[in-house]
Amino acid sequence: MMPLWEASEEFFVGTSCEELEDRAARIVEDEGLKTRIERVFSENRAQYPEPAHVEEMLYTKFSSRNDATLCDRFHSAPWSERRAIAQSFEDDRLKELALRICHFECRSALAPELVQAMDVDLAHRLMSTDARPPSVERALKKVEEGRASSECEVSDIGLLEGYGAFLSERRIKIMRFLEAQ
């Protein structure tokens, strides 16, 4: 994509820049045409299930200009200001991701009850057995598959055993945390 005034002459194929701009303006104003194009596009586009997790939802639509500006402010602000910026996002996806960043990087910037709620949510996500997001359970399953694989090198077995032990300990800690809630 480029501005028309930067396009080479071959791009225009005998049509002037002004004529292309006029056509574009007519298309923008033609609601019927836009509706038909959208319908054809939707009918011919692969259908995907609605994402259930914010990490996947991030790619479902564009954020507003205001939220883009807030993103820049969020990343350059001191931790003491980031929670307030996170709460001011219009887009709930960005709000959740910004709060997660605060939760992981500077928990003291968040209210204790929010930290607790986010800890519980994270524990549930880590123990999830559904397809997404990657969880401790799924990682343990992959470790076992790797250990059972005939293609597994002897040098990899120790690494997989160590990682499996770490994940097993992590699972126990998470389960105890959830039981205490």
GROMACS elastic network, one bead per residue, 0.5 to 0.9 nm:
[ bonds ]
;  ai    aj funct       b0    kb
    2     5     6  0.82879   500
    2     6     6  0.66377   500
    2     7     6  0.69066   500
    3     6     6  0.55316   500
    3     7     6  0.68210   500
    4     7     6  0.51825   500
    4     8     6  0.85871   500
    4    11     6  0.89567   500
    4    17     6  0.66276   500
    4    20     6  0.86466   500
    4    21     6  0.85348   500
    5     8     6  0.83240   500
    5    17     6  0.73504   500
    7    10     6  0.81271   500
    7    11     6  0.62855   500
    7    12     6  0.80134   500
    8    11     6  0.56397   500
    8    12     6  0.76044   500
    9    12     6  0.56454   500
    9    13     6  0.72606   500
    9    14     6  0.83238   500
   10    13     6  0.56134   500
   10    14     6  0.81779   500
   11    14     6  0.86585   500
   11    15     6  0.88094   500
   12    15     6  0.50337   500
   12    16     6  0.64234   500
   12    17     6  0.71765   500
   12    20     6  0.81620   500
   13    16     6  0.85146   500
   15    18     6  0.83329   500
   15    19     6  0.64260   500
   15    20     6  0.69259   500
   16    19     6  0.51997   500
   16    20     6  0.64184   500
   16    21     6  0.87132   500
   17    20     6  0.51804   500
   17    21     6  0.62312   500
   17    22     6  0.87016   500
   18    21     6  0.50558   500
   18    22     6  0.62053   500
   18    23     6  0.86882   500
   19    22     6  0.50325   500
   19    23     6  0.62318   500
   19    24     6  0.86066   500
   20    23     6  0.50577   500
   20    24     6  0.61351   500
   20    25     6  0.86075   500
   21    24     6  0.50348   500
   21    25     6  0.61750   500
   21    26     6  0.86950   500
   22    25     6  0.50962   500
   22    26     6  0.62905   500
   22    27     6  0.86887   500
   23    26     6  0.51316   500
   23    27     6  0.62189   500
   23    28     6  0.86523   500
   24    27     6  0.50773   500
   24    28     6  0.61726   500
   24    29     6  0.86805   500
   25    28     6  0.51119   500
   25    29     6  0.63144   500
   25    30     6  0.87128   500
   26    29     6  0.51400   500
   26    30     6  0.60968   500
   27    30     6  0.50904   500
   27    31     6  0.80052   500
   27    33     6  0.70707   500
   27    34     6  0.73596   500
   28    31     6  0.74566   500
   28    33     6  0.87955   500
   28    34     6  0.75673   500
   29    33     6  0.88779   500
   29    34     6  0.85902   500
   30    33     6  0.54480   500
   30    34     6  0.63740   500
   30    35     6  0.87530   500
   31    34     6  0.50846   500
   31    35     6  0.60842   500
   31    36     6  0.86536   500
   32    35     6  0.51040   500
   32    36     6  0.62461   500
   32    37     6  0.86361   500
   33    36     6  0.51249   500
   33    37     6  0.60999   500
   33    38     6  0.84813   500
   34    37     6  0.51110   500
   34    38     6  0.60290   500
   34    39     6  0.85393   500
   35    38     6  0.51048   500
   35    39     6  0.61277   500
   35    40     6  0.86731   500
   36    39     6  0.50529   500
   36    40     6  0.61522   500
   36    41     6  0.84332   500
   37    40     6  0.52007   500
   37    41     6  0.59719   500
   37    42     6  0.84686   500
   38    41     6  0.50421   500
   38    42     6  0.59972   500
   38    43     6  0.85286   500
   39    42     6  0.50933   500
   39    43     6  0.60795   500
   39    44     6  0.86185   500
   40    43     6  0.51426   500
   40    44     6  0.61972   500
   40    45     6  0.84608   500
   41    44     6  0.53352   500
   41    45     6  0.59171   500
   42    45     6  0.52208   500
   42    46     6  0.81125   500
   42    47     6  0.83548   500
   43    46     6  0.81901   500
   43    47     6  0.88381   500
   44    47     6  0.88807   500
   48    51     6  0.83135   500
   49    52     6  0.87068   500
   50    57     6  0.82442   500
   51    54     6  0.76157   500
   51    55     6  0.85978   500
   51    56     6  0.57309   500
   51    57     6  0.56923   500
   51    60     6  0.84841   500
   52    55     6  0.87418   500
   52    56     6  0.73737   500
   52    57     6  0.73611   500
   52   132     6  0.83861   500
   53    56     6  0.56135   500
   53    57     6  0.62959   500
   53    58     6  0.89533   500
   53   132     6  0.75812   500
   53   133     6  0.72688   500
   54    58     6  0.61757   500
   54    93     6  0.59164   500
   54    94     6  0.86740   500
   54    96     6  0.76734   500
   54    97     6  0.76116   500
   55    58     6  0.57118   500
   55    59     6  0.81469   500
   55    93     6  0.82905   500
   55    97     6  0.81668   500
   55   133     6  0.83306   500
   56    59     6  0.61764   500
   56    60     6  0.76091   500
   57    60     6  0.53044   500
   57    61     6  0.79159   500
   57    93     6  0.70834   500
   58    61     6  0.70084   500
   58    62     6  0.82253   500
   58    63     6  0.89865   500
   58    93     6  0.64582   500
   58    94     6  0.78363   500
   59    62     6  0.74832   500
   63    66     6  0.81214   500
   63    67     6  0.61170   500
   63    68     6  0.66089   500
   63    90     6  0.86058   500
   63    91     6  0.68511   500
   63    94     6  0.84858   500
   64    67     6  0.51733   500
   64    68     6  0.62962   500
   64    69     6  0.87185   500
   64    90     6  0.79946   500
   64    91     6  0.79830   500
   65    69     6  0.62480   500
   65    70     6  0.85814   500
   66    69     6  0.51700   500
   66    70     6  0.62343   500
   66    71     6  0.87033   500
   66    89     6  0.82114   500
   66    90     6  0.81602   500
   67    71     6  0.60621   500
   67    72     6  0.87183   500
   67    88     6  0.86079   500
   67    89     6  0.57968   500
   67    90     6  0.65704   500
   67    91     6  0.72093   500
   67    94     6  0.80646   500
   68    71     6  0.50367   500
   68    72     6  0.66049   500
   68    73     6  0.88248   500
   69    72     6  0.52824   500
   69    73     6  0.63936   500
   69    74     6  0.86382   500
   70    74     6  0.58732   500
   70    75     6  0.85908   500
   70    85     6  0.68598   500
   70    86     6  0.82129   500
   70    88     6  0.81274   500
   70    89     6  0.70094   500
   71    75     6  0.62865   500
   71    76     6  0.87061   500
   71    85     6  0.84807   500
   71    86     6  0.85831   500
   71    89     6  0.84925   500
   71    94     6  0.82932   500
   71    98     6  0.85969   500
   72    75     6  0.54033   500
   72    76     6  0.63668   500
   72    77     6  0.85702   500
   73    76     6  0.52862   500
   73    77     6  0.58188   500
   73    82     6  0.84279   500
   73    85     6  0.76692   500
   74    77     6  0.53315   500
   74    78     6  0.82567   500
   74    79     6  0.87863   500
   74    81     6  0.79447   500
   74    82     6  0.55702   500
   74    83     6  0.86169   500
   74    85     6  0.60445   500
   74    86     6  0.71312   500
   74    98     6  0.79284   500
   75    78     6  0.82793   500
   75    82     6  0.79647   500
   76    82     6  0.89393   500
   77    80     6  0.79554   500
   77    81     6  0.61429   500
   77    82     6  0.61986   500
   77    85     6  0.87642   500
   78    81     6  0.56639   500
   78    82     6  0.65589   500
   79    82     6  0.51475   500
   79    83     6  0.74736   500
   79   102     6  0.74979   500
   79   105     6  0.87435   500
   79   106     6  0.68269   500
   79   108     6  0.88863   500
   79   109     6  0.62745   500
   80    83     6  0.70799   500
   80    84     6  0.83941   500
   80   106     6  0.89782   500
   80   108     6  0.87141   500
   80   109     6  0.56856   500
   80   110     6  0.88581   500
   81    84     6  0.57049   500
   81    85     6  0.65098   500
   81    86     6  0.88300   500
   81   109     6  0.80981   500
   82    86     6  0.59532   500
   82    87     6  0.85509   500
   82    98     6  0.79792   500
   82    99     6  0.83735   500
   82   102     6  0.72885   500
   82   109     6  0.77497   500
   83    87     6  0.62045   500
   83    88     6  0.87359   500
   83    98     6  0.78453   500
   83    99     6  0.66942   500
   83   102     6  0.70268   500
   83   109     6  0.66147   500
   83   110     6  0.65659   500
   84    87     6  0.51416   500
   84    88     6  0.64169   500
   85    88     6  0.51394   500
   85    89     6  0.68801   500
   85    95     6  0.86109   500
   85    98     6  0.84975   500
   86    89     6  0.57498   500
   86    94     6  0.75499   500
   86    95     6  0.51021   500
   86    96     6  0.78037   500
   86    97     6  0.84167   500
   86    98     6  0.53701   500
   86    99     6  0.61129   500
   86   102     6  0.88380   500
   87    90     6  0.84462   500
   87    95     6  0.60210   500
   87    96     6  0.87435   500
   87    98     6  0.84816   500
   87    99     6  0.80042   500
   88    91     6  0.88760   500
   88    95     6  0.75241   500
   89    92     6  0.69215   500
   89    93     6  0.87480   500
   89    94     6  0.65102   500
   89    95     6  0.54659   500
   89    98     6  0.89593   500
   90    93     6  0.88751   500
   90    94     6  0.80172   500
   90    95     6  0.76159   500
   91    94     6  0.54982   500
   91    95     6  0.63377   500
   91    96     6  0.88346   500
   92    96     6  0.60903   500
   92    97     6  0.85636   500
   93    96     6  0.52897   500
   93    97     6  0.62643   500
   93    98     6  0.85762   500
   94    97     6  0.50898   500
   94    98     6  0.58971   500
   94    99     6  0.84168   500
   95    98     6  0.52077   500
   95    99     6  0.61625   500
   95   100     6  0.86055   500
   96    99     6  0.51683   500
   96   100     6  0.61636   500
   96   101     6  0.87161   500
   97   101     6  0.62607   500
   97   102     6  0.87266   500
   98   101     6  0.50974   500
   98   102     6  0.64044   500
   98   103     6  0.86114   500
   99   102     6  0.50156   500
   99   103     6  0.60356   500
   99   104     6  0.86667   500
   99   110     6  0.83071   500
   99   118     6  0.88923   500
  100   104     6  0.61431   500
  100   105     6  0.83990   500
  100   118     6  0.78087   500
  101   104     6  0.52599   500
  101   105     6  0.58614   500
  101   106     6  0.78800   500
  102   105     6  0.52020   500
  102   106     6  0.51344   500
  102   107     6  0.59921   500
  102   108     6  0.84960   500
  102   109     6  0.68437   500
  102   110     6  0.72166   500
  103   106     6  0.58625   500
  103   108     6  0.82074   500
  103   109     6  0.80369   500
  103   110     6  0.71636   500
  103   114     6  0.88676   500
  103   115     6  0.66308   500
  103   118     6  0.74479   500
  103   119     6  0.85235   500
  104   107     6  0.64255   500
  106   109     6  0.57355   500
  106   110     6  0.78046   500
  107   110     6  0.55874   500
  107   111     6  0.83031   500
  107   112     6  0.84093   500
  107   115     6  0.67004   500
  108   111     6  0.74165   500
  108   112     6  0.79306   500
  108   115     6  0.85677   500
  110   113     6  0.83322   500
  110   114     6  0.64594   500
  110   115     6  0.63406   500
  111   114     6  0.52900   500
  111   115     6  0.63530   500
  111   116     6  0.87804   500
  112   115     6  0.50349   500
  112   116     6  0.61879   500
  112   117     6  0.86717   500
  113   116     6  0.50427   500
  113   117     6  0.62013   500
  113   118     6  0.85771   500
  114   117     6  0.50731   500
  114   118     6  0.60496   500
  114   119     6  0.84523   500
  115   118     6  0.50962   500
  115   119     6  0.60077   500
  115   120     6  0.86566   500
  116   119     6  0.50335   500
  116   120     6  0.63107   500
  116   121     6  0.86524   500
  117   120     6  0.52197   500
  117   121     6  0.62106   500
  117   122     6  0.86319   500
  118   122     6  0.60155   500
  118   123     6  0.84755   500
  119   122     6  0.51463   500
  119   123     6  0.61360   500
  119   124     6  0.86994   500
  120   123     6  0.50566   500
  120   124     6  0.62786   500
  120   125     6  0.86818   500
  120   177     6  0.82095   500
  120   178     6  0.69516   500
  120   181     6  0.80408   500
  121   124     6  0.51908   500
  121   125     6  0.62617   500
  121   126     6  0.86662   500
  122   125     6  0.50133   500
  122   126     6  0.60784   500
  122   127     6  0.85913   500
  123   126     6  0.50915   500
  123   127     6  0.62339   500
  123   128     6  0.85879   500
  123   174     6  0.59997   500
  123   175     6  0.81162   500
  123   177     6  0.79541   500
  123   178     6  0.70988   500
  124   127     6  0.51471   500
  124   128     6  0.60142   500
  124   174     6  0.85184   500
  124   178     6  0.80020   500
  125   128     6  0.50871   500
  125   129     6  0.87042   500
  125   132     6  0.86424   500
  125   133     6  0.70833   500
  125   134     6  0.82661   500
  125   135     6  0.66344   500
  125   136     6  0.88927   500
  126   129     6  0.86737   500
  126   133     6  0.80626   500
  126   134     6  0.73847   500
  126   136     6  0.54642   500
  126   137     6  0.75882   500
  126   171     6  0.84141   500
  126   174     6  0.80969   500
  127   135     6  0.58138   500
  127   136     6  0.59019   500
  127   137     6  0.60820   500
  127   138     6  0.86923   500
  127   171     6  0.74236   500
  127   174     6  0.76993   500
  127   175     6  0.81498   500
  128   131     6  0.82994   500
  128   132     6  0.78701   500
  128   133     6  0.78438   500
  128   134     6  0.81181   500
  128   135     6  0.59196   500
  128   136     6  0.78026   500
  128   137     6  0.70059   500
  128   138     6  0.82452   500
  129   132     6  0.79929   500
  129   134     6  0.87292   500
  129   135     6  0.71329   500
  129   136     6  0.87035   500
  129   137     6  0.63256   500
  129   138     6  0.67626   500
  130   133     6  0.77053   500
  130   134     6  0.86419   500
  130   135     6  0.86279   500
  130   138     6  0.86109   500
  131   134     6  0.72773   500
  131   135     6  0.88227   500
  131   138     6  0.83188   500
  132   135     6  0.75460   500
  134   137     6  0.82778   500
  134   138     6  0.63332   500
  134   139     6  0.71424   500
  135   138     6  0.52124   500
  135   139     6  0.61324   500
  135   140     6  0.85795   500
  136   139     6  0.50462   500
  136   140     6  0.60980   500
  136   141     6  0.85928   500
  136   167     6  0.63019   500
  136   168     6  0.82182   500
  136   170     6  0.77634   500
  136   171     6  0.66182   500
  137   140     6  0.51945   500
  137   141     6  0.62950   500
  137   142     6  0.87646   500
  137   167     6  0.83254   500
  137   168     6  0.89373   500
  137   171     6  0.78278   500
  138   141     6  0.50296   500
  138   142     6  0.62561   500
  138   143     6  0.86726   500
  139   142     6  0.50553   500
  139   143     6  0.61942   500
  139   144     6  0.86914   500
  139   164     6  0.83087   500
  139   167     6  0.76614   500
  140   143     6  0.50234   500
  140   144     6  0.62656   500
  140   145     6  0.86125   500
  140   163     6  0.85285   500
  140   164     6  0.60821   500
  140   167     6  0.65180   500
  140   168     6  0.75440   500
  141   144     6  0.51695   500
  141   145     6  0.62117   500
  141   146     6  0.86241   500
  142   146     6  0.60812   500
  142   147     6  0.85886   500
  143   146     6  0.50187   500
  143   147     6  0.61680   500
  143   148     6  0.85934   500
  143   160     6  0.60187   500
  143   161     6  0.79047   500
  143   163     6  0.76506   500
  143   164     6  0.62052   500
  144   147     6  0.50616   500
  144   148     6  0.60970   500
  144   149     6  0.84817   500
  144   160     6  0.81736   500
  144   161     6  0.88619   500
  144   164     6  0.78540   500
  145   148     6  0.51340   500
  145   149     6  0.60285   500
  146   149     6  0.51048   500
  146   150     6  0.84920   500
  146   151     6  0.82368   500
  146   152     6  0.64143   500
  146   156     6  0.88310   500
  146   157     6  0.83063   500
  146   160     6  0.74734   500
  147   150     6  0.81759   500
  147   151     6  0.89964   500
  147   152     6  0.64174   500
  147   156     6  0.82646   500
  147   157     6  0.61923   500
  147   160     6  0.67530   500
  147   161     6  0.79383   500
  148   151     6  0.86423   500
  148   152     6  0.75781   500
  149   152     6  0.54376   500
  150   153     6  0.82746   500
  152   155     6  0.83204   500
  152   156     6  0.63981   500
  152   157     6  0.69616   500
  153   156     6  0.51860   500
  153   157     6  0.66672   500
  154   157     6  0.53572   500
  154   158     6  0.75177   500
  155   158     6  0.62061   500
  155   159     6  0.72642   500
  156   159     6  0.51608   500
  156   160     6  0.61044   500
  156   161     6  0.85418   500
  157   160     6  0.50810   500
  157   161     6  0.60109   500
  157   162     6  0.85421   500
  158   161     6  0.50480   500
  158   162     6  0.61273   500
  158   163     6  0.85505   500
  159   162     6  0.51817   500
  159   163     6  0.61589   500
  159   164     6  0.84623   500
  160   163     6  0.50565   500
  160   164     6  0.58713   500
  160   165     6  0.84612   500
  161   165     6  0.60912   500
  161   166     6  0.86014   500
  162   165     6  0.51132   500
  162   166     6  0.62496   500
  162   167     6  0.86759   500
  163   166     6  0.50304   500
  163   167     6  0.61645   500
  163   168     6  0.85572   500
  164   167     6  0.50926   500
  164   168     6  0.60794   500
  164   169     6  0.86237   500
  165   168     6  0.50644   500
  165   169     6  0.62160   500
  165   170     6  0.85284   500
  166   169     6  0.52355   500
  166   170     6  0.61272   500
  166   171     6  0.86208   500
  167   171     6  0.60296   500
  167   172     6  0.86448   500
  168   171     6  0.50545   500
  168   172     6  0.63581   500
  168   173     6  0.87736   500
  169   172     6  0.51775   500
  169   173     6  0.63364   500
  169   174     6  0.87034   500
  170   173     6  0.51282   500
  170   174     6  0.61585   500
  170   175     6  0.85780   500
  171   174     6  0.51369   500
  171   175     6  0.60801   500
  171   176     6  0.85781   500
  172   175     6  0.51432   500
  172   176     6  0.61566   500
  172   177     6  0.85602   500
  173   176     6  0.51810   500
  173   177     6  0.61335   500
  173   178     6  0.86729   500
  174   178     6  0.61679   500
  174   179     6  0.85666   500
  175   178     6  0.51205   500
  175   179     6  0.60841   500
  175   180     6  0.86147   500
  176   179     6  0.50610   500
  176   180     6  0.62209   500
  176   181     6  0.88899   500
  177   180     6  0.52339   500
  177   181     6  0.66855   500
  178   181     6  0.52837   500
